[in-house]
């Protein structure tokens, strides 16, 4: 008899129309005799706010509580929930599975309409595991101490809406330029379809081993996004008239002093992401960004 599967289930909130699907997930896993490890705050939320019970075999609340022997980590929500899950999974090597009940998901890319078949495919081993690069950020002001890593991007952004900032930028200790802008995004290939894309950055396939530097509202029209190797070390020195700026890793933001310096490089570990065998990155581009869709009716 093979090893009993152990699956961690994580989430924050769910829409009313997803409650039935969540119950189906629980019933399916119970029927397949899968050991379920649930995120404590999510279980409490479901009971108190949604009036539904989700009773896992075990509960975790912090990264140290998460059993590294889990076979999969199910993130139920959108891409933001998935990114929060990364800070729990960390360097355990547990493959993450994104189940989407939101609107647009590149990380949480299994829609509820395909959930039943996806669950069976996972149990049947009909999937592949992709390894995704993370950023590591070192800050001279000491921010991001608990988890200085990001799957999508690192951003510096002005805090005062009336002032621009200057981002003096170095790649592998060679001066690149000073960006006069509202901010700068350093994005992984995974994060190229997130904030960077919304301000004009290119889309990168996840396996390209690259980073993108994308200025936010640059004040020089010749400034364009730059793609560099993800093995590069990037150093940023921030100056400007204001007293504070905002620094963000994925969805975690902190105000820091003007004049702060940051060093960004590749994290010493990867995040494993489960993808179904019948879905590719290019399928996701067409479906999520509606590439090639003809809306003329």
Secondary structure, DSSP 8 states (H G I E B T S, - for coil): -----EEEEEES---GGGHHHHHHHHHHHHHTT-EEEEEHHHHHHHHHHS------SEEE-STTTS-TT-SEEEEEESHHHHHHHHHHHTTS--EEEEEE-SS--SSS-EEGGGHHHHHHHHHTT-EEEEEEEEEEEEETT-TT-S--EESSEEEEEESSTT--EEEEEEETTEEEEEEEESEEEEEESGGGGTHHHHTT-----GGG-EEEEEEES-SSTT---EEEETT--EEEEEEESSSEEEEEETTEEEEEETT-EEEEEEEEEEEEEEEETT--HHHHHHHHH-TT-----
